[in-house]
Amino acid sequence: MAIQKIRLFGDPVLRTPAAPVVDFDKELRKLVKDLTDTMLDAPGAGLAAPQIGVGLRVFTYYVDDQLGHLVNPDLDLSEDKDEEGEEGCLSFPGLSFPTPRAVRAVAKGFNMYGEPIVLEGTDLMARCFQHETDHLDGILFIDRMDPKQRKLAMKAIREAEWSGLQPPTVKFSPHATRGKAL
């Protein structure tokens, strides 16, 4: 079991489009296992390779007791009106926001052995396919929100413990200021 560290919002790898997989080899199978182990440990519904610092087009998912992965995904989205539902992300721990997504999605790609596969999903599965494929394109779910919702989300992100914003430490100079501001 190789649980990896999940990259958090602000890490440049999350904004960098991932490269297509060209070698379906032992290293790819290890990456899929690491992604799966990390996703299940977190726990999460999906995890894309950039979220563990690997710039390849691979993601894993665990939705409705279905565990799987997809390499080099390409999505066909339904014409159905976007559904706005709560969505979270392992790179934004503890936060979720209403995010519009297509109701149905067909994901085409390959398994870790290079065999073509087609996955169809609705509701949460469709949301997962779209969310994880966005990660592979350097797009985050906050990018899909309307401006008002994104502003509220960014406020919550700045206030989150993991955001790295520490309250400033106030230090007092041991030197006299003689009435002048520092």
PESUL-V682399 format. One record per run of one state. SS is the DSSP state (@ for helix, = for strand, . for the rest). FROM is the first residue (numbers start at 1). LEN is the number of residues. If there is no record, write none. Layout:
SS,FROM,LEN  SS,FROM,LEN
This chain:
.,1,11  @,12,4  .,16,3  =,19,1  .,20,6  @,26,17  .,43,3  =,46,3  @,49,4  .,53,3  =,56,1  .,57,1  =,58,6  .,64,2  =,66,12  .,78,5  =,83,6  .,89,7  =,96,6  .,102,2  =,104,7  .,111,5  =,116,7  @,123,14  .,137,4  @,141,4  .,145,2  @,147,13  .,160,1  @,161,3  .,164,19
